[in-house]
């Protein structure tokens, strides 16, 4: 949990499991994340060695993010959790809705 703490990091890692993504692609895939939070989490994941930032040194800037071997090993462990979430999506949505109403 030390490296995946935060609301958006597991989703970022999940989407990178299918291959490298540009920042804009990740912004579209990880819905409702702010630009600031996305950039912050990408930097932290990179600093922690889960993802690699690839800067193509072009104008306009072209930057991609991909999983490192360390990050790929983590996704192998996250896959069953993602499957559980998909299987129980409706129940999870009810729990989230209940929490929002209670807040």
N, C-alpha and C positions, 0 to 999 in steps of 0.2 A: 504494500500500500504506500510505502514511502516514495516510490517512483511513479505511481499511478494515481496519487491523491488528486482530487479535483474532479469537477463535474464533467469536463470535456476530454481529459486525457485518454480515457479508455476508448472513446469514440474516434479520436484522432488516430490512435494506434490501430483500431479496427479497420478504418478506411485505408490506412497505409498497407495493410496486409495484402491488398490486391495489387500493389505496385506503387511506384513513385507518383506523387501528386504535387501540383503547384498550389500555392497558397490560396488562390481563387477557387480552385476545385475543392479544397478542404473547407473553405468558407461556405460553399454551397452544400456540401455533404453533411457538415456538422451544423445543422440548422439551429438558429437562435443564439449562436455564439457571437460575441462582439469581436470586432477586429483586434482590439487591444488584448482581450483574453486569449484569442487564438494565437496571436504572435507570442504572448507570454508563455503559453503552454508549449508551443513549438520550441521556443528557446530552452525551456526547462527540460523537455524530453531530449533535446539535442545535447545539452550539458550533462545529462544523466546517462548518455550513451545508448538510448533506445532508438533514436532516429538520427539520420545523417542529413545535413543541409548541403545541397549541391548548388553552388552558384556558378552559372555558366558564363559569367563576366561579359554579358552582352548589354547593348542598349537597344531597346528598353530592357530593364532587368528581367532575367529569367532565372528563377530559383525553384528548385524542387526539393521535396523531402521524401526520404525512403527509410524503411526499417533497417537497422543494423542486424547482425546475427543475434545479438543479445535481445533486440526487440522482437525478432521473429520467434525466438524461443518463448517469449512471453505470450505472443499471440496463440501459440499452440496450447497454452494453458488457459487462455481466455475463451477459446472456442466453445467449450462446454457451457460456460456461463452465458455466452451469447445465444447459444441454442436454447438454454433455459429461458432467457428473456423473451425470445421469439415465441416459444411455446406458451408462455404465461403472459403475453403482452397485454391482454385485456385486464387481467387481474392486477398487473403492475400499474396500468393506467388508472384503475380505480383507486389504488393506494395513493398514487401521486395526487389525484384529484382531491381525495379526502384530506391529505396534508395541506394542500393549497387552501381549501375551505377553512381548515382549522387555524391557519396562520393569520 
